[in-house]
């Protein structure tokens, strides 16, 4: 019973380590290969959590171009 638990713990630890290390690996260059076109007049949206908090209202006013 004790050796079985130790074996299962070791397997779970090895699996966790393998998943963690594989998540950090890089398989490609990433990003888009497309060239950026005309960006004049482009709009970028920003998500603000609420409009009732004074801080977020001030931050929203500061972000507007």
C-alpha positions as CSV (number, residue, x, y, z in Angstrom):
1,X,0.0,0.0,0.0
2,X,2.8,2.4,1.0
3,X,4.9,1.6,-2.1
4,X,1.9,2.0,-4.4
5,X,1.2,5.5,-3.0
6,X,4.8,6.5,-3.4
7,X,4.7,5.2,-7.0
8,X,1.5,7.1,-7.8
9,X,3.0,10.2,-6.2
10,X,6.2,9.9,-8.3
11,X,4.2,9.4,-11.5
12,X,1.9,12.4,-10.7
13,X,5.0,14.5,-10.0
14,X,6.7,13.4,-13.2
15,X,3.6,14.1,-15.2
16,X,3.2,17.6,-13.7
17,X,6.9,18.4,-14.4
18,X,6.6,17.2,-18.0
19,X,3.5,19.3,-18.6
20,X,5.1,22.3,-17.0
21,X,8.2,22.0,-19.1
22,X,6.4,21.3,-22.3
23,X,4.2,24.4,-21.8
24,X,7.4,26.6,-21.7
25,X,8.7,25.2,-25.0
26,X,8.5,27.2,-28.2
27,X,7.6,25.4,-31.4
28,X,7.4,28.3,-33.9
29,X,8.1,31.9,-34.5
30,X,4.6,33.0,-33.6
31,X,2.9,36.2,-34.7
32,X,1.4,37.1,-38.0
33,X,3.3,36.9,-41.3
34,X,1.0,39.6,-42.8
35,X,2.4,43.0,-43.3
36,X,0.5,45.8,-41.5
37,X,-1.6,47.7,-44.0
38,X,-2.9,51.2,-43.6
39,X,-3.3,51.8,-39.9
40,X,-4.3,55.5,-40.2
41,X,-7.5,56.1,-38.2
42,X,-7.4,52.6,-36.5
43,X,-9.2,52.2,-33.2
44,X,-8.0,50.2,-30.2
45,X,-10.5,49.3,-27.6
46,X,-9.8,49.2,-23.9
47,X,-12.0,47.2,-21.5
48,X,-12.7,49.0,-18.2
49,X,-14.4,47.1,-15.4
50,X,-17.0,49.7,-14.4
51,X,-18.0,53.3,-15.0
52,X,-19.2,53.9,-11.4
53,X,-15.7,54.0,-9.8
54,X,-14.1,57.4,-9.8
55,X,-10.7,56.0,-10.4
56,X,-11.8,54.2,-13.6
57,X,-13.6,57.3,-14.9
58,X,-10.4,59.3,-14.5
59,X,-8.3,56.6,-16.1
60,X,-10.7,56.4,-19.0
61,X,-10.5,60.1,-19.6
62,X,-6.7,59.9,-19.5
63,X,-6.5,57.1,-22.1
64,X,-8.7,58.9,-24.7
65,X,-6.5,60.4,-27.4
